[in-house]
Amino acid sequence: MEQLKERSINGSFALIKNNERSLWLQREDNGLLELPGGGSNNNEYHHKMVLIREIEEETKLKIKQSRLRLYAQLGQRLSPDTSQQFGGIEYGSVFLYYSNLYESSFEITLSSDHIKYFFLSHSEIIRDWKKFSSGALWMYFTYLKFQETREIQEGLLRDRRKWKGKEYLYIGK
């Protein structure tokens, strides 16, 4: 599970927690909140290294590999635009990690893709769920399921849109 296959489309994202709140980044293009992370480049094959690079690019936080804990490996159907861009590949994998920031002080410097960051509690996320990208919400619900079972989650990302019997799916602003 540690190596990514060549010519596959994969992404790695992290739920970064500090004092029971998780880090969310507000996108510049659509204003929605998402988790730090992103896709692998052509020469990257280790999903933890992809995530470490993405976190540093997006926030300037330096997270050690040993501080990242896998909580899910999910399949994802790619959008038609993304599929076409990568030669017709229709599916990819999403690797989800969590990490705790134990430091009492740290500085976050955002990339140009993001305009704000927030550390949000569970109740704030559930209350304001329409402010989040649907994929990021599904990643969060997957983390909650992992917390309940303590088993690494598998399956498809799109199947993770419900929590406690309520469906959370929102497209657009």
N, C-alpha and C positions, 0 to 999 in steps of 0.2 A: 504494500500500500504506500510505501514511502516514495517510490519513483513515479513520475508522470510519464506517460507514453508520448513518444514523438508524434507530432501532428495531431494531437488532441487539444481540445480547448478546455482549459481548466482555470478555476478561480479559487482564491483563498481569502477568507475574511475572518475578522476577529471581533469578539465581544470583549472589549477592554473595560474592566471594572475598577472602580475606586470608591471605597466607602459605600458599597451596595448600590452604586449608580453606574450606569454604563455610558460609554463614550459614543456619541452620534455626530456625524458630520453633515452639514447642510450643503447640498449641491448648489453650485452656481447656476447651472442651466435650467433646473426645474424647481428648485427650492425645497425638494423633498429631503428627508433625513435618511442616511445610510450608515452602515458600519464601515470602518476602515478596511481596505483590502482591494483586490482587483485581480486581473488576469495575468497569466504567465506570458512572458516573452518567448520568442522562438528558441532561444538558447537556454531557457530555464526548465529544469526537470524536477526540482524538489519543492513541493508545495509550501513547506515552512519557509524556505528561503524567499520564495515569491512573496509571501505574506510579510516577512521582515522588511523586504525592500519597499513594498507598497505602504506599510505603516510609516516608515521613515519618510518616503516621498510625500505622503499626504499630511503628516502631523509633525515630522521631525523627532518623534519619539523613537528611542532605540530600545527595542524589546529583544531580550536574549532568547535564542531558540529554546533553551531549557525551560523558559517561563511560559511557553505556549502549550496548551493542552487541547488535543483533538476532542471534539464532541460530536462531530458528524462528518460523513462523507456522503453527499447526495448527488444524484444525477439531475441534470437540467437540460431541457429542450432549448436550443438556441433560437433566437429570433431569426426570421428569414434574412435580414440584413447581415447579421453576424455570420450565419451559415454561409451565405454567398461570399462574404469577405474571406472566409477560410476554406474555400474550395468545396463547399457542399457538406461539410461536417454538420450533423444535425444535433448531436448531444455532446455534453461535456460533464465534467465533475466539478463539484463545489466542495472544498475542504473548509470546515468551520472549526475555529479554535476559540478558546477563551484565555484570558490572562488577567491577573490582578496587578494593579499599580499600588505597591505598598509604600512608595516614597511619599514623604509628606509634602514635597514640592516638586513640580515638574513644569516644563513649559511646552505648550503646543503652538506650533507655527503651521498654519494651513497652506496647502498648495493653492494654485489659482483655480482649481476645480471646485473649491469649497469656499463658502463665505462666512460660516460660523461653525462653532462646535458647542455641544451641550453634554453635560453629564446628567442623565435622566434616571429617575427611579422607575420601578415597575409600574406603579400607579400612574405616573405621568405618561408612560408609553401607551398603556391601555386606554387612558382617557383621550389622548390626542393622536390615536392611531392613524388618522387620515393625513397626518403630516409626514408619514414615513413611506418610503418606497415599499411596494408589496414584497419584493424579494428580501429586503432587510427585515421586515416584520416576520416573514416566514423563518428566517435564520434565527431570530430572537425566540420564536415559539419552539423551534427545534432545540434551542438551548434549555428552555424550560422543561421540555420533555426529557432531555438528558439529565437534568437535575432530579427529576422524579425517579427515573429508572437507574441512573448511573451506568447506562449502557450506551456505547457509541451508536448514534443514530444513523440509519441507512435508509435508502428509498429515493423518492423524487422530491425535489424542492417544492414543486407545485402542490404536492399533497399536504403541505405544512401550513395551510392558510386558516386553520381553525384553532381556537384555544378556548377551553372550557365551554364547548358547545356553540360558541359564537364565531361566525366567519368574518375574517378581516381581509378584505380585498378592495383595493382602491387604485384606480388608474387615473392619473392626472392630478391636477391641483384641487 
